[in-house]
Amino acid sequence: MKKLFLISLFSFFAHNSYALTADTDGDGAAETIYVCNTNMVCIKESTGRVRTYSSPYWGSISIPKVSNTDADKAIEVIVLSIKGNTPSVSVIHDTTRAVNNYTDPYWGSISITHVEDTDGRTGNDIVVLSAKNSTSSVSVIRDASRSKKVYTSPYWSTISVEQVADTDARAGKEIVILASSGSSPSINVIHDDTGRQNQYTDPYWGSIGINTVKDTDGNAGGEIVVVYVNNAGKGITTIRDRYRTRRHYDFSDVSTFAITGVADYNSAPGNEICTFWTRGTSTGYDIVIDSRGTRRTVSSCR
């Protein structure tokens, strides 16, 4: 099963030994972006001209992502920094020569996991995973509006952001979190467009892992495909977050199984879940047809 973990902030800040390329000023030509002079960002044009950026928030820095955060014609540069004990996220807008800086009292050890449109509004949003003391949190930076929102839950002691995907067929993608609190795993789905969180626990779940988020029932919005193991057996749970429902498929009749793909293997609505299993010396394939709530043995999943 996939272990829950947070990337240590300090291991993340080895200085960039590589350069990124993106059109940061909107002129149609790609610039080269890299860390220079330890705690500065250099943007070099194809002509050789270099623009240099710095910030009083920056100590040790890295450039984990470049993305369009404000929906203009240029790409922004996202900087992750630690100065003393204070982490920060900064966004360089090379078209205007502006640097937007973000800090938060919830932030201790942080990482940027995704840059996606999570609120259905202008520009991509920055998803920040944080752990401070015993508190885990997810922050969403909406750089287009110079704002951010912090999400926490009493069910989160250790968390990981597994996917950012559309689970409800509304504008913006949802943030899918795998969490644990003591021995109880849970899955949380952040709907950043509304600020709502859907939280799922289940008596079937001992240890769990999220395989993917895809449409498995033929209805709008992707299902969260979960593999679980408990004291009595193992199986697959599909979560329909749009309707806040789920369906279980028991695989306790086999020794081992693994999901080998989630794709359209037949004419049924949605994608099917292909599994390879072993039972003693026997092996085989089963597909889960989630739109029909069935599991059946097949010669292959092609």
matplotlib code that plots the C-alpha trace (Angstrom):
import matplotlib.pyplot as plt

x = [0.0, 1.1, 2.5, 1.4, 4.2, 5.2, 8.3, 10.7, 11.0, 14.7, 15.3, 13.3, 15.5, 18.6, 19.3, 18.1, 20.9, 18.8, 17.0, 13.3, 12.0, 8.8, 7.4, 7.4, 6.9, 4.3, 6.4, 6.0, 9.6, 10.7, 12.9, 15.3, 14.6, 17.1, 18.2, 21.2, 23.4, 22.0, 18.7, 17.8, 15.9, 17.3, 15.2, 17.3, 16.0, 17.1, 19.0, 21.1, 19.5, 18.9, 16.3, 17.0, 14.4, 14.8, 12.6, 13.0, 11.1, 13.7, 16.5, 17.2, 15.0, 13.9, 11.7, 9.3, 6.8, 6.0, 2.3, -0.2, -1.7, -3.5, -4.8, -2.8, -0.6, 2.5, 3.7, 4.4, 7.4, 6.6, 9.3, 9.5, 11.6, 12.7, 14.2, 15.1, 12.1, 9.6, 8.6, 7.0, 5.6, 6.2, 4.9, 7.0, 4.9, 7.6, 5.3, 4.8, 8.1, 5.9, 6.6, 3.6, 4.6, 2.6, 3.2, 0.8, 1.0, -0.2, 2.9, 5.8, 7.2, 5.7, 5.6, 3.8, 2.0, -0.1, -0.8, -4.3, -7.6, -9.3, -11.9, -13.2, -12.1, -9.3, -5.8, -4.4, -4.2, -1.3, -1.9, 0.4, 0.8, 2.0, 2.8, 3.4, 3.7, 0.8, -1.3, -1.5, -3.1, -3.7, -3.6, -4.8, -3.2, -5.4, -2.7, -5.0, -6.9, -3.9, -5.8, -5.5, -7.6, -6.4, -8.1, -7.7, -9.5, -9.5, -9.1, -5.7, -2.6, -0.7, -1.9, -0.9, -2.4, -3.0, -4.9, -6.3, -9.2, -12.8, -15.1, -18.3, -18.5, -18.5, -16.0, -12.6, -10.9, -11.2, -8.2, -8.3, -6.5, -5.4, -5.3, -4.7, -5.5, -4.2, -5.1, -8.1, -7.6, -9.8, -10.2, -11.1, -12.2, -11.8, -14.3, -12.4, -15.1, -17.4, -15.0, -16.7, -14.9, -16.4, -14.8, -15.0, -14.3, -15.3, -15.4, -14.0, -10.8, -7.8, -5.0, -5.9, -4.4, -5.9, -5.3, -6.8, -9.7, -11.6, -15.2, -16.1, -19.9, -20.6, -22.0, -20.4, -17.5, -14.7, -14.9, -12.1, -10.8, -9.6, -7.8, -8.2, -7.0, -8.5, -8.2, -11.0, -9.9, -9.3, -11.1, -11.9, -14.1, -15.3, -16.4, -18.9, -18.1, -20.7, -23.4, -21.5, -22.0, -19.7, -19.7, -17.5, -16.1, -14.7, -11.6, -11.2, -11.6, -8.2, -4.7, -3.5, -4.8, -3.6, -5.3, -3.5, -5.6, -8.7, -10.0, -12.9, -12.7, -16.2, -19.4, -20.7, -20.8, -17.6, -14.2, -13.8, -11.3, -8.9, -7.4, -4.8, -5.2, -3.5, -5.1, -2.6, -1.0, -3.8, -3.8, -6.4, -8.0, -11.3, -12.9, -15.0, -17.9, -18.8, -21.7, -23.4, -22.0, -20.5, -17.2, -16.5, -13.6, -12.2, -9.4, -7.7, -8.7, -8.0]
y = [0.0, 3.5, 5.1, 8.5, 11.0, 14.6, 15.7, 17.4, 21.1, 21.1, 18.1, 20.0, 23.1, 21.7, 24.6, 24.0, 22.4, 22.7, 25.4, 25.6, 27.1, 29.0, 32.1, 34.4, 37.8, 36.8, 37.7, 34.2, 33.2, 30.9, 32.3, 30.3, 30.4, 29.3, 30.0, 32.4, 33.9, 31.4, 33.2, 35.0, 34.0, 34.8, 34.9, 34.9, 35.8, 34.2, 37.5, 36.9, 39.6, 38.6, 39.9, 39.2, 38.9, 38.8, 39.1, 39.9, 36.7, 34.5, 32.5, 29.2, 28.9, 26.4, 26.7, 23.7, 24.9, 27.3, 27.8, 30.4, 31.6, 34.7, 33.6, 36.2, 35.2, 34.6, 31.9, 32.7, 31.4, 29.8, 30.0, 28.0, 29.5, 29.0, 31.9, 31.0, 29.0, 30.8, 29.1, 31.1, 30.8, 33.5, 34.1, 36.1, 37.9, 38.7, 40.7, 43.3, 42.7, 42.0, 39.3, 38.2, 36.7, 34.3, 33.0, 31.5, 30.6, 27.1, 26.4, 24.5, 21.9, 22.6, 21.4, 22.4, 19.4, 20.7, 23.8, 23.4, 25.3, 24.3, 27.1, 27.4, 31.0, 32.8, 31.2, 28.1, 27.7, 26.6, 23.6, 23.7, 20.7, 21.6, 20.0, 22.0, 20.3, 17.9, 19.9, 19.0, 21.4, 22.1, 25.7, 26.9, 30.1, 32.0, 34.2, 35.9, 37.4, 37.6, 35.4, 31.9, 29.5, 27.0, 23.6, 21.5, 18.5, 16.7, 13.5, 14.6, 13.7, 12.5, 13.4, 13.3, 15.0, 12.1, 13.6, 16.9, 15.8, 16.6, 14.5, 16.5, 17.8, 21.4, 24.1, 23.6, 20.4, 18.8, 18.0, 14.3, 13.7, 10.4, 10.8, 8.9, 9.7, 6.9, 3.6, 5.1, 6.0, 8.4, 10.1, 13.8, 15.7, 19.5, 21.3, 24.6, 26.3, 26.1, 25.6, 22.3, 19.1, 15.6, 13.2, 9.4, 6.6, 3.0, -0.1, -2.1, 0.0, -1.2, 0.1, 1.9, 3.4, 5.5, 4.0, 6.7, 9.1, 8.3, 7.9, 4.3, 4.6, 6.6, 9.6, 13.1, 13.4, 11.0, 8.2, 7.7, 4.1, 2.8, -0.5, -1.7, -4.4, -5.4, -8.2, -10.2, -9.6, -7.1, -5.4, -2.2, 0.7, 3.2, 6.6, 8.7, 12.0, 13.9, 11.9, 11.1, 7.3, 4.3, 0.7, -2.2, -5.1, -7.9, -9.8, -12.1, -15.1, -14.6, -14.7, -11.5, -9.0, -5.7, -3.1, -3.2, -0.5, 1.6, 2.0, 1.3, -2.4, -3.0, -1.3, -0.5, 3.2, 4.5, 2.9, -0.6, -1.6, -4.4, -6.6, -9.4, -12.0, -15.1, -18.0, -20.7, -21.7, -20.2, -16.7, -14.7, -11.4, -9.9, -6.7, -4.6, -3.1, -0.3, 1.1, -2.3, -3.1, -6.4, -8.2, -10.9, -13.1, -12.5, -14.1, -10.6, -7.0, -6.0]
z = [0.0, -0.7, 2.5, 3.6, 3.8, 3.6, 1.8, 4.2, 3.5, 3.9, 1.5, -1.0, -1.0, -2.7, -5.1, -8.6, -10.6, -13.8, -15.7, -16.7, -19.9, -20.4, -22.0, -18.9, -20.6, -23.2, -26.2, -27.8, -27.1, -24.2, -21.5, -19.4, -15.6, -12.9, -9.4, -9.3, -6.6, -4.0, -3.3, -6.5, -9.7, -13.1, -16.2, -19.4, -22.8, -26.0, -26.7, -23.6, -21.6, -18.0, -15.5, -11.8, -9.1, -5.3, -2.3, 1.4, 2.1, 0.4, 2.1, 0.4, -2.7, -5.4, -8.4, -8.3, -10.9, -13.7, -14.6, -15.7, -12.4, -13.7, -17.2, -19.1, -22.1, -20.0, -17.6, -14.0, -12.0, -8.6, -6.0, -2.8, 0.0, 3.6, 5.5, 9.1, 10.2, 7.9, 4.6, 1.8, -1.7, -4.2, -7.7, -10.2, -12.8, -15.4, -17.6, -14.8, -12.9, -9.8, -7.1, -5.0, -1.7, 0.5, 4.0, 6.6, 10.3, 9.5, 7.4, 8.8, 6.5, 3.1, -0.5, -3.6, -4.9, -7.8, -9.8, -11.3, -11.6, -8.3, -8.0, -11.5, -11.8, -13.7, -13.5, -12.0, -8.2, -6.2, -3.8, -0.8, 1.6, 5.1, 8.4, 11.5, 14.9, 14.9, 12.4, 8.7, 6.3, 2.6, 1.4, -2.0, -3.3, -5.7, -7.2, -9.7, -6.7, -4.3, -1.9, -0.2, 1.7, 4.3, 4.8, 7.9, 9.5, 12.8, 10.8, 9.5, 11.4, 8.3, 4.8, 1.2, -1.8, -4.1, -7.1, -8.3, -10.6, -11.4, -9.2, -9.4, -13.0, -11.8, -12.7, -11.1, -10.0, -6.6, -4.3, -3.2, 0.0, 1.6, 5.4, 8.6, 12.2, 14.5, 12.8, 10.9, 7.2, 5.5, 2.1, 2.0, -1.1, -1.1, -3.3, -3.5, -5.7, -2.7, 0.2, 1.1, 2.2, 1.8, 4.2, 3.8, 6.2, 5.9, 8.1, 5.2, 5.2, 7.1, 5.0, 1.7, -1.4, -4.1, -7.5, -9.8, -10.3, -13.5, -14.7, -13.9, -14.0, -17.1, -15.2, -15.0, -12.6, -11.9, -9.3, -6.8, -7.1, -3.7, -3.0, 0.6, 2.9, 6.2, 8.7, 6.9, 3.3, 0.5, -2.3, -4.2, -3.3, -5.9, -4.4, -6.3, -4.7, -6.8, -5.0, -1.8, -2.4, -2.8, -3.9, -2.7, -4.6, -2.5, -3.6, -0.6, -2.8, -4.3, -2.7, -4.3, -6.8, -8.4, -10.6, -14.0, -15.7, -15.7, -19.2, -21.6, -22.0, -23.2, -24.4, -20.8, -19.8, -18.1, -17.7, -16.4, -13.7, -14.9, -12.2, -12.3, -9.5, -8.1, -6.3, -5.4, -8.6, -10.7, -12.2, -14.1, -14.9, -13.6, -14.7, -12.4, -14.4, -12.0, -14.1, -13.5, -10.1, -11.3, -11.3, -13.8, -15.0, -18.5, -20.5, -20.7, -20.4, -24.0]

ax = plt.figure().add_subplot(projection="3d")
ax.plot(x, y, z, "-o")
ax.set_aspect("equal")
plt.show()
